[in-house]
Amino acid sequence: MVQYTVTGMSCAACSARVEKAVAKVPGVSSVSVSLLTNSMGVEGTAPAEAVIKAVVDAGYGASLKGAAASPSAQKAADEDALADHETPVLKRRLWTSLGFLAVLMWFSMGHMMWGWPLPKFFDGNHVAMGLVQMILAAIVMLINKKFFTSGFKGLLHGAPNMDTLVALGSAASFAYSVAALFLMTDAQVRGDAAAVMGYMHEFYFESAAMILTLITVGKMLEARSKGRTTDALKSLMKLAPKTATLLVNGAETVVPIEQVKAGDEFAVHPGENVPVDGVVIEGTSAVDESALTGESIPVDKTAGDRISAATVNQSGYLRARATRVGEDTTLSQIIRMVSDAAATKAPIAKVADKVSGVFVPAVIAIAAVTTVVWLLLGREFGFALARGISVLVISCPCALGLATPVAIMVGNGVGAKSGILFKTAASLENCGRIQIAALDKTGTITSGQPRVTDLVSAAESGEDELLRLACALEAKSEHPLARAVMAHADKLGMAAPDVSDFSALPGNGLKASLNGETLLGGSLKFISSQLAVPETMKAKADELAAQGKTPLLFAHGAAFAGIIAVADTIKEDSPRAVKELQDMGIRVVMLTGDNERTARAIGDQAGVDAVIAGVLPDGKEAVIRELQKRGKTAMVGDGINDAPALTRADTGIAIGAGTDIAIDAADVVLMNSRLSDVPAAVRLSRATLRNIHENLFWAFFYNVVGIPLAAGAYIALLGWKMNPMFGAAAMSLSSFCVVSNALRLNFFNPHSAKKDKKVPPVELDDLTLKTEETKMVKTLKVEGMMCGHCEARVKKALLAVAGVESAEVSHEKGTAVVTLSADVPNETLKAAVEAQDYPVTSIE
């Protein structure tokens, strides 16, 4: 998406006009204009020059974002674009207008209605009073000339806007009053006192000035509120550090942030902001990452850990190497996501946009018809004109145009503060409508890092001796399970004894020599083949395996030492997050490539509604398609293998600690690795949708009720009649009410489940996946095959195994690739092939 800054827009009709003009440019596939941030996002192959020309031809200004000479200049330009330039200008206009309006009201209404004193010069000189009112009204109109320049410019371009309505209403009041003043002057010359007094009551100079002043009040309140809706984005931009302390030949040098390149080494002292994304080379410290993640507790960092720009080093000295600089830092990506979301439109806004596009011409037509109808009904021209002017000034296209974008902007800001990033306005809207949440197991429900969960000692020496033996053996291994054992030992401060003659044996086993005796470790099958394992320990190993854990058995000499269970444990907040989703009426399904037994164990701990095991990456995407038949589906994942499913889902949600590919494929990015942010994102989306519905209801209700009232439709029925000044007041407050309602979202806590409402959940019964959706593929390395006859024997043997759907065998590659429709143990496949006298060296 290419972003542009658009100038000159004053209401929703303007943004609709710009959108319509740019959409006609060849090469533009989609365009979205945001009145709130005065920005435009364009997708397609159209050159920037053609897009800008289309905007200019429509009567507005445009410039390409990112066209600044340097990153710092561009950053300043972006901040300037979000700065509230309108409120100070409108405030000056308002106070000046109020000063002249007060004098005008003294002459027009204070003297005539309440007998307020005037200089003796005006006693009986009604023409002089009329001239003073005309001059004062003209001054107020001159102060607020922007309404006229913008309004009539839009009218000349065939794109009338809100300013057009205000300008027409005020100009009509002024022109009619001037005509009355000339007629009154003629009457005074003729000495017709009754006519003079009659024309005095036909003056609407105060209405012409009051309309402009009241609309300016509304514009100022609206601008002030709109400025607050972008506070979150502005605060993110302010976080970006201005300088960095580079380490050059061991010396510290402070340089502008633009001079830092990937690979440079930099220092961060206590209390300083991290300048760019990097990896810690030396030092330990606690880093406050709340600006990016919303997490208030500092995170400990040491050598090898990643640090992000704009986070705060709280305690120790850190030396780090830059990995991402400029627009590639995490902070810049967050700012870009929030900015892009503001430049897009939610589907719910389309109705309001369609109405806004024809609203102003329709109102002008209604005003003209109203005036003509009252004249045909025999009412005096002044009365008919007042009704027409009231229609013009009470109608408010801005309330319609702002109903959705202000809520989206505030919702995005609240999400950004909580570490929840919605890439587009559509993703913010769709997230609240999900009915099924499909969760990847590893890294999403679980931590993704194996940890020791159980130590079962078979000897009197106890758990410490068991762990010491395990450390001695696993210290030489690079297996992830070995690293889990070593991490547990390091946590307890245990050192590993030295071993000799270490070797990794076929069949999931390790062997070494410790103090002259053989030390063994591995699976139950491997250890059982080496020595006798007590039946109680076999039963315990089976029990641990049933819980989704991997039992590692150890023996020293001829004695069985015990069992250490390792598992990818579920995150602390996963069960609560699943429960919160279910309480909102969302079905939770867990997807994993693990076997059924392990998957069921994890699923039971997390409390999910359904578990789908043995699913490969392409299978996850197929599962999402199947789930979408039952309802709106979200996919939550963190790995490269989740990217196809994230793209396929109605809403893809990426855990922030995951891969860049997963984050790119997702619609929503969670900066934290907490699953509890998923219900928080849904909660925030639903709150934003509610706010949008409230805003749209108010905007439509206001216009549906206000326009007939202004036109005088209720005069015959209820006797209600509206003065144009009250119409202007109502118009000025309508937009302010919409924006103020959206600002209430700033007080919304997305992590609070107190006000959750449960929607009727979809049915997941008969959730069976078709064969192609549950395929598990395994590759066997087979030795001894020499020809096609060998291939045929191996293939026939494999196809005879229950659960094997197909087999592709190659004697040239020495592989047999089997597709399974059920979980088939590796031992079964190996036995089937080796029964034909072909050794199987490994199964992947």
ABEGO torsion letter per residue (X at the ends): XBBBBBBGBABAAAAAAAAAAAAABBGBABBBBBAAAGBBBBBEABBAAAAAAAAAAAGBBBBBBGABABAAAAAAAAAAAABBAAAAAAAAAAAAAAAAAAAAAAAAAAAAAAGBBBBAAABGBAAAAAAAAAAAAAAAAAAAAAAAAAAAAAAAAGBBBAAAAAAAAAAAAAAAAAAAAAAAAAAAAAGBAAAAAAAAAABAAAAAAAAAAAAAAAAAAAAAAAAAAAAAAAAAAAABBABBBBBBGGBBBBBBAAABBBGBBBBBBBGBBBABBBBBABEBBBBBAAAAAGBABBBBBBBGBBBBBGBBBAABBBBBBBABBEAABAAAAAAAAAAAAAABBBAAAAAAAAAAAAAAAAAAAAAAAAAAAAAAAGBBAAAAAAAAAAAAAABBAAAAAAAAAAAAAAAAAAAAAAGBBBABAAAAAAAAABABBBBBABGAABAGBBBBABBBBABAAEAAAAAAAAAAAAAABABAAAAAAAAAAAAAGBBBBBBBGBBBBBGGBBBBBBGGBBBBBEBAAAAAAABBBBAAAAAAAAAAAAAGBBBBBBBBEABBAEBBBBBBBBBAAAAAAAAAAAAAGBBBBBBBABBAAAAAAAAAAAGBABBBBGBBAAAAAAAAAAAAAAEBBBBBBABAAAAAAAAABABBBBBAABBAAAAAABABBBABABAAAAAAAAAAAAAAAAAAAAAAAAAAAAAAAAAAAAAGAAAAAAGBBBBAAAAAAAAAAAAAAAAAAAAAAAABBAABAAABBBBBBBBABGBBBBAAAABBBBBBBBBGBABAAAAAAAAAAAAABBGBABBBBBAAAGBBBBBBABBBBAAAAAAAAAAAGBBBABBX
